[in-house]
Amino acid sequence: MRLPARAVAGNRLWTHDGAVWAVWRVELPSYPFLSDDAKLALHGRVRAALTTLPRHAQLIGVHRRVGARELGEALSGGVRPDRLPRWRDSAGPDARALLARGPVERRVYIAARIVDPHGRTLVESAMALVGDVLGVEGPGPSRIDDRTSRRRAEELGARMARTIGVRPAHSAEMRWLHQRAFLRGVADPTPPAAGHPTADQVPRPLAGSLGDAVLHEGGTAHDPGRGRHRRYLRIDNEQGTSFQTTLVVSEMPPAFAYPGGGEWFAVADLAPFPVDWVARLDAVPNAAAQTRARRQQRQLTAQVAEYDGEPTGPPDTLADALHGIRDEQSALAASPGDPELEVTIGFTVWGEDVGQVDARASQLGDLLEPWGYAVHRPTGGQLPLFAAGLPGVPAPAVCRDYVQFMLPRDLAAGAPFAGASVGDPQGIPMGVSIAGALPEAVLLDPAHGPATNRSGSLGVFGALGSGKSYFVKRMVLGTVARGGRVVTLDRTTAGEYVRLSDAVDGTAAVVELDPSAPVGMDPLRVFGGEDRVRVALGFLSILTRTTPTDVDGAVLAAAVRAVAARDGRLVDVLDQLGDSAEPEARVLRRKLQAYRDHPLSQLVLADRPPLALDADLICFHAPGLALPDRDAMRLEHLAKQLLPEQVFGQALLYLVAAVSRTLVFADDRFGAVLVDEAWALTASPQGRQLLLDTIRDGRKHNAAVWVLSQHPTDLGEDALRDLLGMRALFRQSRGAAAAALEFMGLPATDSMVELVTGELGTGQCLLRDVADRVGLVQVLPPADPAIRAALDTTPMARDADPTPDASSPPERLAAATTDPPVLR
């Protein structure tokens, strides 16, 4: 079948009717969890973008399955070349498990007619058609039309980019849009990779063919389940037979609220099957629209007079129509730059046979009906409506029968540029987005934040047993397998991160923090430069409970600097204080001397070789390390009653965090410091400042901090929370829900509180990615049973399958596929 265009250049398309169209792909925000204020702001931007479009335009929504090859390429993006073969082997089983969920993707395109047919283009189009018949190449677009259309496309793209994110499509992408329409329900071809926006700007024939295809309006007599009305389209092609139908919006409510008024484009994503849609726009200038509105008002007013003799008066529908006309007149007068839009909206569904197509069409109508939207399947109009959904194809006559008169604000209220995607364009296969009825793949690249000049730090919060540890352990395994480094402290007696070290696809080192450890952590020997003094002073300040502004703090700082100047060890600080005549020095020495008998004090005071590690996963294991609880650190009178071992544990935790920072900053590969139960570190001013400095410096060192705790308020001040580039919120208690939602930047409405307290299952979370998109994510377990066992922290279930509750409503899951992903 011949392609419905004669030439293409970049994102411009020369059609057979002599017009030139340009196509852009829209960047979709994650819509379901936007606040009302954010939705209103998005509405304003979309409305502004719609007013910039020329007279004829299309909005095209595509719902497609993600293929094995493109998923494999996305998983492999950003991996260190020396780690790529091992990452392919490691990620392959998880990728196939993710692919079995049938992930989909929503894409939206804008097509606009930038050059109307005129004499020269009409002649060129006619000659091109004759050339096709004779088997010779017809004339291409003239240089004048090429320059004119290119300038207009650039100008229109720049105007739209001021309000919404768009990028020009490319020739292979536009060919793909046409091709996949003929293959709905048969195959889902992989879209080509995005090309450079300035590439391929020379007009050339749109090479290739869509293959042999025969289109049957109403199908054939041999179609099982063929009804009397035959409101579907059958397409026979080389790859099989496609059955599809288009439903056109025939009625809309006279008025609707926004947000929450049944955004009809977003409602399509609630169907448990893919739905494509198109909105064809014909703009009427503001002045002409006002003239037409005044004429309609006069006609309606005259009709009111016809009911003067009726006891019941004019019908309510007439009064509603008058009210609508007056509202439109007011809106047009208030915004002279807004045109009136004549819009035809169509939804396309497909299936394996006629019965499935009819069932899906009925189900989609049922989704729209409660909001006051009625849809119709025109008999005999399926073929022209199919063509109407292709970019650049002139509007068929059937579209005029279903025109809806709207203003840009009305069309924007339909949420045409709404998505549900969350995560990074490449990375670890973490799970699926379940905000819509069909799952979307969620990939997380730990290095994506620093690579895009954003913070890569992560905050994970959730109640006990909600799945937060499972989530972060998957991040650890993926980061190491992709060539990164992770450093953490494991305080559990069971050694949950120690067990994880046996499962990583890379090198691992477990440092047992006990008196017999063969290495030392003396900060004056482990660190260099000014860091030696800073870390040593922070460690000793926690032990002595001093602050930099009091006299004790000044004396301690002087002693540390004196010892560091002569390349001494931390134990020498005690002698330096003992030699001082100041009374504060003697008090400080007695405080420090009390810790010399602590079992772990030899880690920092004994003369041992300094710690030096280069493993991919470094786990400091300190089982049973005594730490104060959160209340003791918040309340001054309880802080004064801390036991010596609790104070020493807090100081050692600070020291481990400082060493971890140095290890992940050591080279240019991505590194992460994992701080579990973050409240224990943020409880001290020194620990909180260390975290702040590490997060702030992480971007330029290609590093990040991952903090875990039960509640976001455990981080303390807002400065620390605001620096987190990515946030994950698991199930919360009802008392903590409002603060947790505020941390996520979400409104604490009744429905959102109910979501985070009662509806989130184990392994489900709200995720805010580095692009500030928020989605609902189901974390998927690793495909390898041994790795699943290493991730589990449930004591009674380690011998069983420790998979988080990955169940989703049946309608959210798609049919499994056996097509394996190709990792490239």
N, C-alpha and C positions, 0 to 999 in steps of 0.2 A: 504493500500500500504506500502511495506517495506521501511524503511528509507534508503537512499543511503549511509550509513556508518555502519561499524560493531562495532565500539567502539569509545568512546570519553573520554578525560581527560582534564579538564580545557579548554584551547582554541585549543587543538589538536584533530584532527579527523582522525581515521583510516578508509580508504576507502576500497571498495571491490576489487580494483585492486592491493592492496598490498602497496600503498603509505600512507604517513602520511602528513597531511596538518595542518597548524596553521592559525588561524583567529584573526584579530585585528579590532577594530572599530576606525575610524579616527575622531579626533576632527576637526570640520570644522570651518574655519574663515568665517566671513560675507564678502563675496566677492564683491557684486555690488558697494560698496562705498569705496573700497580701492583705494588709489592713485596709479598712475602708478609705482612709486618707490616701494610701498608696494607690488604691484602685481608682479613686477620683483623679489623682495626678496622672495615672496612666491614661485614663479616659480623655483628659485634656490634651495629652500628647498625640493620641491617636486621632482625635478630632482635628487637631491642627494639621496632621499629616494628610488626612483625607481632603482637607480644603486645598492642598497644594496640587492634587491630581488633576490632569487635564480632563477634557469632557468625557472621554471613554476610557474606562479602566476595569480591571478585574482584581479581585482578591481570591486567591486560590489556596485552599487548605488541603494538604496531603497527609494521609495517615498511612504509614508504611511499616513493614516488618524490617527489623535490623538483620542484615545478612551475616553469615559466618565470616566471610572475608573481611568486611569492614569492622566487625567486632574484633577480629584478630589484629588488624592494623591499629585500632585504637588502644588495645591492651599493650602493644609493643612500643607505642610512642613514648619518647622521653627516657627510654632505658639505655643505660650505659652499653656501648657496643660490645665490650668484653663480657657483659652479663646477659646479652640478648639470647643466646642459645639456651642457657639454663632457665631464663625467665619463660621462654616458650614452653619448655617441658613442665615447669612449675605451674604456670597459669593455664595450661591447656585443659585439664580436667575441670577447673572452676569455670572456665569460659564455656565449655560445653554444657555445664549445669545451668549457667546463666542463659545460654541460648535456648535451652529446653523450656524456659519460661515463656518463650515467644515474645521477647521485648519489641516494642514498637517505638516509632518516633513521629512526632507531629512537626510538619514543616508548613510554613505559610509564605506565599509569594505574592508580590504586587506586580501586575502587568499593566502598562499604561500606553495608550496610543499617542506617540509623540509627534508623528507626522501623518496628516490626513491624506487620503488618496487625492492625487491631482494628475494633470495631463501626462506628465513624463512618467510617473510611476505606474499609471494605468497602462500606458503603452509597453513599458518594460515588462509588466506582469503578463500582459497578453502574449508578448513575444516569448517569454519564458514558458508559458503553457504550450505554445505551438512547438517550441523546441523540444519539450518533453514528448510530444506526440511523434515528432520526426526523429527523435533519438539524438538530437544535437544539443549542445549547451547554449542556452539563451543568454541574453545580455545580463550582466550583473548591475547592481545599483550604480547610479552615476556618482561622480566625485562630489557634486554639489549636495546630493541627498545624503551621502555618507558624512560629509562635514556637518551638515545641518542636524542630522539625527544624532550624531555623536555629541555635539554641543548641547542639544536639548536634553539628552539623556544625562549628561554630567550635571547640568543645571538642576534638573528635577531630582536627581539623586542627592545633590547637596542640600536642596530644600528639605527633603524628607529626613535627611540625616540630622537636621537640627532638632528633631523631635523624637524620632524613633531610630533604633539601630537597623540599618539595612546594608547589604552588600550586593554589588551587581552579580547577577547570575552569569554563567558562561555558556558557550554554545553546546557543549556536551550535556550540561545540566538541563537546558531547554529541550534537547532531543530526548533526554531521559523522561522529562515530564510528559511528553507526548507518548513515548513508548509504553510507560507503565500503565497509562489509562487503558490501553488495549489489552493489557495482561492482568487486570484486576481479577483476583480469585484463581489465577492460573500460575503466575510467577510474580515475584517482586524483585525486579532487577535492582542491582546495587547502584546507587547514585554515584556519579564520578566525583573524584576529589575536587575541591574548590581550586580553581585556577587563579592566576594573578589577575587583578582587575584591569591591568593595562595590556594584557596579552590578547592575541588573536583579535585585533581591532580592524583587520582588513576584511571587507565583505567578501564572502565566498559562498558558493552553493551549500545548502545544508545537506552534507553528504550522507549517504547511507539510506536505509529503508527500514520501515517498521515491520517488514516481512509481509507475507501474504495473509490478509485478514478479510473475512467476509462478515459484514454486519447485517443482522436480521432484526428489523423492527418487529417486536412482538414474538420473536423466536420462530421456530418451525413447528410443524404439526407433530414431529416426533419427540418434542420435549416433554418429559414426564412432569405431570403436575401443571401443565399449561392451562390457565383459566380462560374464561370467556373474554375478559378484557385485555389480556395479553400486554400488561403494562411493564414490560421489561425489554432489555436489549440482549441479544445473543451475539457473541463475537467468536467466530471460528478462526483460529490462527494456528501457526505451526506448532505451538507448545500446548495447545489444548483448546477447550471451549470455556469462554467467560460468560457468566450470567450476571447482569448488573441492572440496576434501576435507579432513576433519579427522582427524588421527591422535591417538589417546589413549594416554597412557603406561599400559601394562598391567603391566609388571614393572620393578622397580628393584632395585639391589643391596642386600643386607641391611645393608651398611655401606660408607661411602665416605669418602675423605680430603678435606680441604679445607685450603688450595686445591689445585687440581690433580686433583680427583676427577671431572672431567667435568661441570663446571657446566652443566646441561642447557639452561638458558635462554640462556646465552652461546654454547653450541654451535650454536644455531639461526642465529646471525649468521655462522657459517662456511659456510652453504649458499650456493651461487652463484645464489640466487634469493631473493626476499623471503619471509619466514615470519612470520605472525602467531601469537600464542599466548595462551592464557588459563589461569589457575589459579583454580579455584573453591574457596573455603575455607569449611568448616563447623567452627567451633571447639567443642570439648568441654571444659567446665570441668575444672580440674586434679583436683579431688576425684573427679569422676565418671570421669575417665580413669584415675586410680589404682585405683579400684574395678574397672573393666573389665580393667585389666592384671592385677590379682591373680586375677580369675576365669579369664583366659586362661592364666595360669601354672599354676593348679590343673589345668585341662583338659590342658595339655601334659604336666605331671608324671604325670598319670594315664595318658596314652598311653605314656610311657616304661615304666611298669610292665607294659603289655601285651606288651612284648618280652622279658620276663624269661626265657622259655623258648627264645628264638631264639638260635642259636649266634653269629650275626653282631651281635646286639644291636640297639638302635634305630638308625634311619638318621641320617646326619649332618645332614640337613635339620631333623630334630626338635631336635637339640642346638643348631643355629644359631638356630632359632626361640626356644628357651628363653633362649639368650644375649641375643637381641634384646629379649625381654620384660623380662628383668632390667635391661638397660641403660636401657630406657625407664622402668622403675619408679624406677631411681636418679636419672635426669634429672628426672622429675616431682617426686620428693621433694626434690631439691636446689633446684629452682626452683618454688616453690608458685604463683607468678604466671603460669607458662607453661601455656597450654592444650594439649591435643592437637588437631591439625588433621587433618580429613578432607579430603583434597585430590584434586581431579580436574584433570589437566593435559592440555590439548589443543593441538596444533600444526596450523595451517591453511595449506595451500599451494594455489596456483591456477595455471591455465595457459590456453593458447589452445584446447586441446582435451583430450579425455579421455586420450589417450596421453601428453601432456605432464604432466598432473596425476599420472598413475600413475608416471611416471618420477621426478618430483620427490618424490613421497611415498616411493618406494623409496630415493632418494638420501638423504633426511632420516633415514630409518630406519637406513641404513648409517652415518651420522655418529654416531648415538647408540648403536648396538649395541656398539662396542668398550668403552664405559664401563659396560656392563651394563644399559642401559635398553632395554626393548622397547616398541614402539608397535604399535597395532592400529587398523584402520579398520573400525568396526562397520558391518555391512551393515544398512541400514534405519534407522540412527541418525544419518545425516549432517544431516538437517534439524534435529532437536533439538539436536545439537552445534553447529550454526551459530548457533542462537538462544542457546545457552549462552555464546557468546563476546560477546554484546551486554551492555552495562552495564545492570544493573537487572532483567534477565530472570530469572525463577525457574529454579532448576536442574532440568533434565528428568530423567526416571527413568533414562535411559541413563547418566548420570553416576555413579549409585550402583554400577554394575557395574565401574567402574574407579577406585574410591576407593583412595588411598594414605594410610596412616596415618603422620603425621609430627609431629615437634615443630617449633616455630618455628626452632630451630637447623638442622634438616634442610632446611626449605624455603629458608632464607636461604643455605644452601650451594649451591643451584641458581643463585645469582647473578641473581635476577630484576631487580635494579636496576643492570644493567651495560650501559654504552654504549661506543662507540669514537669519539665525536665529539671534535674538538679545534679550536681556533681561536676566533674572535670571532663574535658574532651578526650582524655586518655588516662590510663592508670590502672589501679587494682580493681578487679571485678568484685565490688563490695556487696551489691544486692540489686534490688529493683525499687523504683518509685511506684507506690501504690495509691497515689493521689487520684488517679483516674481509674477507669474500669479495666484498662489494659496496662500491663507493667511496662516501665521504661528502664533500660539499663542504667545503673548508677556506677560510674567509675570514679575513683579518687586517686589523684596523683599527688603524693605528699610534697613533691617539689614544684607543683604548679604555682603555688603562691609566690615563692621567691622568683620563679622564672618570669612572672608577670608583674614584678615590682609590687607585690602585695605580701601581707603577712601569711606565712604558711603554718602558723601556730594553731593549735586545735584545743578546744575545750569540750570534754565529754562528761555529761552529768546525768545521773539517774539513781533511782532508789536501788536498794540491794536486790539482786536477782533480776534486774531489768534488761541486762545484756550489754552494759557499757564496757565491761572488761573484754567480753567476746569481740566487740567492735574494734577496740584498740589493739587487741592481739592480732586480728586480721590485718590491721594496718602495719603492725610490726613485721609480720611474715612477708607481706607484700613489699614493704620498703627494703628489707634485706635482700629479697629475691631480685629486686630491680637494681641492686647495686648500691643502696644507701646504707646508713649506719644508724643504730638505735642504742641508746644507753639508758639504763633504768636501775632502780633500786627495788629489790624484792624483800619485803619485811615479813612475808608469810612463812609460817613454820613448814607448810606443805611445799613451799617453793614453786608457786604457780608460774613465775617467769623463768625459773630454773628449768622446769619441765618444758617450757616453750623453747628454750635454747636448743633442745634436742631435735626440734621439728623445723628449725629455720633452714632455708636453702642457702647456706653460706657459713662462714666461720663464726663461732660463738665462744665467748670467754665468760666464765662465772668466777667472780672474785668473792670468796667467802670472807666476810668481815668478822674475823674472830682473832683472839690473841695470837694464834699460831700462824697467821697469814705471813707468807714469805716476803711480802712487799709492804712498803710504808706509804702513808698518805700525808706526810708532813708537807703542809702547803708551802713552806719556804724552800722545799726541794722539788716538789711536783710542778710548781708554777714558776714562771719567769717574769722579769720586768716588774712593773708596778702591780701586776696581779698577785705577786707573792705577798706583798704587804696588805693589799686589800682583802684577800681571802683569809690570810692568817689573822688579821685584825677582826674580821667578821666572825670567824670561828671562836676566837677568845672572848669577844664581846658577848656572845651568847652564853658562854660558860660563866663569865663573871657578872652577867646582867648589867653591863654598863652601856652608856650611850655616848656618842662622839662629843656631845656638848657639855657633859659634866667633867669634873676634875679627874675622876677615875678614868674616864675614857681618854682624856688627853695624856695622862701618864702611861696608860697601856699603849697608846699609839706611838709615843716616843720610844718605849722599850722595843716594840716590834721593829720600828725603823732602824734602831741602832743595831739590832741583831741581824737584820737583813743586809745592812751596809757592810758587814764583815762576813757575809755568806754563812751565817750560822744556821742552827736548826731551831725548831720550835721549842724544844726543851730548854734552849739557852735563854729564852725569854724569862723563865723563872729565875735564872741566875742574875739576869739583868735587873729584874725587879728587886731581887734580894740585895744587890749591891747599891741600890738607890737609897738615899737618906730621906726621901719623902714618905710620910706616913701612909699615903694612899697606895704607894708601891708595895709596902709590906702587906697591906690588906689584900691587894690583888694577888700577891704571891701565895698567901694563905688560901685564898679561894681556889686558885689553880692547883695548888699542892693537894687539895682534897680529892681531885679527880685522878691523881696518879695511880691510885689503887683500883680504878675502874678497869674491868677486864679488857675493854677495847681501847684503853688509852695508849697502849703500846703501838697501835696503828699510826699514831701521829707523833709520839714522843720517843719511840725506840729508834736506834740507828739501823734502818733497813733500806734496801735499795728502793728508790722511788718508783711508783707505779708507772708502767709504760705498756699500753695496750694498742693493738691495731685490728682487733676482730670486728666483724660486721655487727654482731649483737654482743653488747657488754652488759652483764647483769651483776650488780653488787648485791650479794645476798647477806642480809643481816636478820636472821630469824629471831623473832621476839624482841627486836629493838624497842626499848621502852620510849614512848612518846607521850606527851601530855594530850589530854583530849581537848576538843574545841572550846568547851566552856571554860576550862582552866586558862586557856590562852586569851580568851575574850575578857575575862573578869580579873581585875588587878589583885583582889584579895586572894583569889585562888592561884594566881600565877606565883605569888610569894610562897605558896605552900608546896611547890613542885619538889619532887624527890630528886636527888643528885643524878640518878640514872636517867630520869626523864629530861633533865637539862642537857646532859651529855648526849643523849639520843638526838635531841633537836639540833645540837651543834654538829654532830656527825652527819645528820641528814643534809644540813647546809653544805658541809664540806663535800659530800658525795655529789650534790647538785653542781657545785663549782667545778669539780673534776669532770663531770659529765659535759658541762659547757665547753671546757677546754678540748675534750675528745671530739665533739661534733664540729668544733671550729677548726680542727687540725688540718683538714684538706678541703678540696673544692667539691667533693661529692656531697650529696644531700645527707644531712644528719638530723636526728631528732632526740631530744631529751624527754623521756617519759617520766612524768611525776604522778604516781598514783597516790590517792588520798592527799590531794594538793594542800588541804587545809593545814597539814602538819608543817609544811614549809612556809606558807604564807602567813602563819601565825606570828612569826618573828619579823621585825622590820628588816633585818639583814636578808632573810630568805625571800621576802617579798621583793626587795630591791634587786636581788640577784635574778629572780624570775623576770622582772621588768627589763633589766638590762639584756638578758638573754633573748627575750622576745624582740626587743627593739633592734638588737644587732643581728638577729637571725637572718633577716632578708639578705643583707650584704654578704653574709657568710654561707648562704645556701643552707640554712638550718632553721629549725623550728623547735618549739616547746609543746608537748602534748600534756595537758593537765586533766586528771580524772578526779572526780569527787562526787558526792551524793547530791550536792546542791550548789548552784552558781554563787550564792552568797559566801561560800567558803573561800572565794578568791579575795574577799575584802573589797578594796576600793575599786571604783569604776575604771580607773586607768588601766588596770591589769585586764579586766574583762573586755574593754574596748579594743585592745590590741590583738585579740584573737581573730585570726582570719577566717576560721571555720569553727562551727559550733554544732554539737549534736546533743539533743535533749531526749533522754529516755523517760520511762514512766516516773512520775513524781507523786508524792503524797498531796492530798488536797490542800493542806496548809502551805505547802511550798509552791503550789502551781502558779500563783500570780507572779511571784518574783522570778520563777523560772521562765515564764512566757515573756516577761519584760526583758530578760537576758537574751532571749532569742529575737527580740524586736517584734513580738507579736502581741496583739491585744488580748487581754485577759477576759474574753467574753465567756459566757456560760458554756457555749459549745466547745471552745478551745480548752477550758478547764476540764470539761468532761473528757476530752480527747486525751490529755496528758495524764489524767488520773485514773481513768477507767477503761478507755478504749485501746490504748497502746498495749500490744502484747509484748511478750519477751522477744527481744531482738528487733523491735520496731522503734523508730525514733523520728523526730523532726530534725532535719539537717539543713543548716544554712551554710552554703558553700562560699568560696572566696569571691564569687561574683555577687554575693548577697541574695541569691535565690534560695527560697525555702521550699522544701519538699518533704513528703512523708515516705520514709524508706524502710523497707524490710531487708535486714542484713541476712545474707545467705550463708549457710555453713560451708566450710571447705568440702570438696568432693572426696578427699582422702580421709578415711575413717581414723587413721593414726593421728593426723593433724587435728581432726575434730576432738579427739580425746585429749590432746595436749592443750587445747584451748579451754576445755571445760573446767569450771571451778565449783561445780555442784558435788559435794562429797559423796552422796549416795548414788550418783548417776554416772560416775566415771567409767564404769564398766558397760553402761548402756550407751545408746546413741545420744550424745550431748547436744544435738542440734537445737538451736533456739526455735521458738515457735514460729516457723516460717510459713504457717498456714495462712492462706488468704482466701477471701470469698471466691467460690468457684468461678464467678464471672470475671474475676480479675486475672485469671490464668488463661493463657492461650495454649493451643495444641502444641505438644512437644514436637521437635524436629530432630532428625538424626543427622542433619548436615553439620559436620564438625567445623569449628572456627579455624581459619587459617591465620597463624601468627606470622607476621612479616616484620 
